C-alpha cells in the first residue's frame, strides 16, 4: 500500500456540505440518513446566483464529520453544488473515513472543493493529518479521484518549506471487528 493510498482523504463531508443547500432529494445521494446541522451567525441565500453564504462561527456537522470556518460559500449550478469555499484562521475539516481508525483532519486559511476537477485545496498555512501521518505547507492539493496529494511552499515569497511526517507501518496485522 502506498502512502497516498494510506493517506486516504475522504471528501464525503464536503459532498454532504455541498448538498446541504440543495433540495431534500439530493440529500439521499449522501448515503447517510443522519441529519445535517448548519450553525452560523448569518446566512444569505442567493437563488439567482446559485449561492449560499454562511458567516460567523460557521459549524456544519453530520455524524462525526465537521467543518468549522469563519465563512462558508456554497456555489450551485445545473448539476448541483459545483464549489465549496471555507475561510478561517484557520478553517478546519474533520472526516472519519470508514477504512481507517483515525479521522482525516485538514486546516488552512482557505479550503476549496471543486466538483469538476474533483480537487480539495487547502491554502495558506495548510495542514493535512491522518493519525501520525501529516502534510504541511503553504498549499496542499488533493485529487479525490486519483487520491494524489501535493504540498508546496509559498512560491511568491520563496519562503517556507513542505513538511511530511510518515509513520512506517509495523507490518503487524490487527484483527478487524
N, C-alpha and C positions, 0 to 999 in steps of 0.2 A: 504494500500500500504506500503510495507517495504521500509526501507531506500535504500537498494540495488536496488530496482525497481525504486525509485525516483531518484537515482543517476545513471541514465541510460547513460553509456558512449557508444556512437555510434562510431564504428570504421570504418564507411564508408569512412572517409578521408583516412585512411591507405589503405583500399582496392583500392581507387581511385589512391593513390600514387603508390601502387604496380603495378597497371595496366598501369601506365604512361610509363613504359618501354616495355610494351607488344605490340603485333600487334594491329593495329587500331580496328580490330573486337572485341578485348577484352574490349575496352572502352565502348562498348554498354552494357556490363553487369553492369556497374555502375548505370544505370538508370538515368543518367543525361546527358543532351546534352551540358552542359556548358564546355568550353574548360579548359584543364589542363595547367597551366603555371609553368614551371620549370626554375628557375634562379639560377646560381651558377658561381663562378669564374672559375671552371674547371669541366669537365665531362669526364669520362672514361667508355667506354662500352666494356666489355669482353664477346663476344658471346660464346667462348668455355667454359667458366666457368659459363655462365648464370648470369653475374653480371654487374650491372650499379652502378658507384660510382660518386657522386656529391660532390665537395669540395669547401669550401669557401663561406660564407654568402649564404647558400642554402635557397631558399624560394620556396615552392611548394604550389600553390593555385588552388582551383576550387570553384567558387562561394564564399561563406562565409567561407569555410574550408581553413585552413592554417597550414603548417608545416614549422618551421624555425629551422635551425641547422647549425653547422659548417661543418658537413659531413653527407651524407645520402648514405646508401648502400642498393640496391635492389637486392635480390637473387632469380633467377628463377629456376624452374625445369620443368619436362614434363607437369605438371598440371597448370603451371603459376607461379606467384610470391609466393615463399614459406616463405620469411622472409624480413622484412624491419628493418633496424637499423639506428637510427638517433643519432648523438653525438653533444653535445654543452655545453655551460657554462651559462645557461642550454639550451637544445633543448626544443622547445615549440610546442605544438599541440593545435589547436582550431578547434572544430567541432560543428556546430549548429545542434542540434537534433530537428526534426520537432515536437516531442512530448513535448518539453519543451521550455519555452520562453528564458531561458538563455543558452548560449553556454557551452559546456563542454571544459575545458582547462586542459592541462597536461604539467608538466615541469619535467625535470630530466637531468642529465648529459648524460644518455643513455636511449633512448626509443626503445623498441624492440617489433615488432609484428611478431608472428609465426603462420602461417596458420594452420598447422596440429594440434597444441594444442589449437588453437583459443584463444591465450593469448596476452595481451598487458602488457609489463613490463616497468615500469618507475623506473630507477635505480639511486641511489646516489642523495641525496637532492631532492627526488621525492615529487611532489605535484600534486593533482588532485582536481579540483574545478568545481562545477556547482552551479551558483548562490551564495547563502551564505553557502552552504554545501561544506565541503572540507576534504580531507585526506592529511596527511603529514607524511613522514617517510623516512628512507634510501631507502626502496624499496616498490613499490606498484605494485601488480599483479592483473590484471583484466581479468577474463574469459569472452570472448564476447558471448559465448553460454549460460552459466549458469547465467551470469551477477552477479558474485560474485567478490567483491573487497576485497583484503587482503593487509594490510600495515604492515611493520615490521621495526625494528630498525637495527642498524649495529651489526650483530652477531659476526663478527671478533673482534671488539674492545669492544663490550658490551656497547657502548655509544649511546646516542640519545634516543629519545622516539617517539612513534607513537602519533600523534595528530589527532583527528577527531572533526570537528565542524558540528553539525547537527542542522539546524533551524527547530523547530517544525512547522507543518502545522497549519494555523489559523483555519482550518475547514470550511472556507468560500468557497463557490463555486463561481468562477468567470465565467461570460458568455464567451463562445468561439466565435470567429468571424465567 
